[in-house]
Amino acid sequence: KTGCRPLCVFDGSKALRKASKKHWPDAVFQRCLVHKERNLRRYLSKRHWGDLAGLMMRIRRAQGADSGREALAELRAFVGARNKEALASLEEAGEELIALHLLDVPNTLHRNLLSTNAIENAIGNIQRKLGRVTRWRAETDQPRRWLAVGLTEAEKGFRRLSGYQDLPALAHALSVERKDWDEARAA
């Protein structure tokens, strides 16, 4: 298969992943590092949170597949030495934590694409705008109109992605043939 696959950045929800996979079977799934770090903190003592944050930052700053895998291995070793459940949580995410690294795109894109913050910010803005609406008339197109108003208001706060100049490299990486992607992940 050829064509551009979507990049799905998600929080780890199994239902969201399943639904996305149904619609985009060739999608590249990137787990949100912010959500995973919060999840791992639940298993670790507070005295380890600073080290955990440093290791997660190392993943964020890593450039390329080799560097990403090395940073992930270091995180695994750290977490595994402290808590089995934390390690199981980390293993559950697997290389989806470094999917963007495996695409070998410039790490200037990591700030915006390694977390779900961009979409969560937009959703929060929509919720603030629509929070006062108490009566939804399903027989009309009112819900769609209110959503459009909420999105228009949220759009006012949108800014340019950090590293936007490297988006063509991401598009190129996502357009590589599926066989090539599978071979690169296996390497």
N, C-alpha and C positions, 0 to 999 in steps of 0.2 A: 504494500500500500504506500502511496505517496500522498502528499498534502500536509497541511499544517494541523498538528494536533493541538488541542487546547491545553493550557497549563491550569490545573485546578489547585488552588491553594485553599486548604481546608483545615478545620480544627481537630480532626480525628474522628468525627461522627461517622459511624459505620453506615447509617442510613443515607447520609449525604454522599458518601463515597460510592455506595451501591447505586444510588439514583444517577450520579454523574457517570459512573461506568456504563450504565445502561444506555445513556444518551451519547456518550463519547467513549467508546470502547478503547480507543488508542490514546486517551488522555494521559498526560504526565501529572502525577499527583505529588504535590509538595505539602508536607505537614507544616503547620504553623509552629515555629520555634517558641513563640511566646506561650502558647497553650501547653506545649510539651514541658517547658521549663516550670510553669505553674504546677503542672501535674506531678513532676518529679519532686518538687518542693514538699508536696504532701507526705512523701515517704522519707525525706531526709531531715535531720535535725537542723535547727536554725544556724548552728555554727558552720554548716557545710554550704549554706546558700550562697555565700560570696564566691567560693570555689566553683560551684555549679554555674553561677552567672558568668564567671570568667571563661569556663569551658564552652558555654553556649555562645559567648561572644567570639570565641575562636572559630566556631563553626560558621558564624555569620561573616567573619572576615576571610575565611578560607577561599582560595581561588582554584577552581578546577576539581576534578574528580579525585585525584590522588590526595590533595590537601584536605578535601572534605572527608574522605574516608579516614584519613589519619586523625583528624579532629574528632570524628565520631567514635573511633576506636579509643581515643583517650577518654572521652566522656563515658563510654561503656566501662572501661577499667575503673574509673573513679566511682561511678554509681554502683557497679557490681561489688566493689569492696565494702560498700556501706549498707546496701539493702537489696535483698533478692526481689522484692516486689517492684522496686524502682527499676531494677534491671529488666524485669519482665515487661514493664511499661515501655521502657526504651526499646527493647527488642521488638515489641508489637509494632512500633512505628517503623523500625528498620531503616532502609535507605530512602524512604520517603522523606526523611528529615534532611537529606542532602540531594534531593532530586534535581534541584536547580544547579547544584555543583556538578552533577553527572552530565548535565547538558553542556557544561564547560562554557558558560556565558560569563561575561565580565562581572566581577563581584560588586560593581557599582549598582547593579540591579537588586542586590540582596536586601538592602534596607527596606524596600517596599514589597518585595515578592517572597520573603521568607516568613511573613506573618499575614494574618487576616485583618490587620488593623485598618487597611484602606476601606474594605467593604463594611467592617463593623462601624467605622466612623460614619459612613453614608447611611447605614441602617439607623444608627442612633439619631442622626439629624432628621431622618424621616419620622422616626417615632416621636421626637419632640414636636414636630410640626403637626402630626396627626393625633397626638395624644389627647387632644381636647374633643375630637370627633367622637360622639357617643352613639350616634344613630346611623347605621349603615343600611341603605336601602338596596337590597340585593337585586331587586327587579329593575333597577336603573344602572347606568354606567358610573354611578357616583364613586364606588370604591376605586375604579380605575382613574377617575379624574383626581381624586384626592391623592392617590399614589403619584400621579404626574406632578401635582403641586409639590408634594413632599420631595420628589427627586429634583425638581427645578430649584427648590430652596437649598437642598443638599449640594447641588452642583455649584452654587455660589462659593462654597468653601473648598472646592476642589483645587488642588495645586498640581503643578507638573511633577511627575514621578522623578525621584532622584535617579540619575543615570539614564534618563529618557533617551539620550543620544545612543545608547547601546541596545535599544529595543530591536533594531534590525538584526543584531546578532542572535537575540532570543528567537525572533521569527525564523531565522535560518535554522537554528538548532531544533526548533519544533517541526520544521518541514523535512528533516532528514528521514529517510525511509525507516519504517518500523524495525526491520531486520537489523539495520545498523544501530539503532537505539538499543535493542536487546543485546547485541554483541558488546556495545560499550558498557552497559550495566553489568554484564557478566565478567568483564575484564577486571 
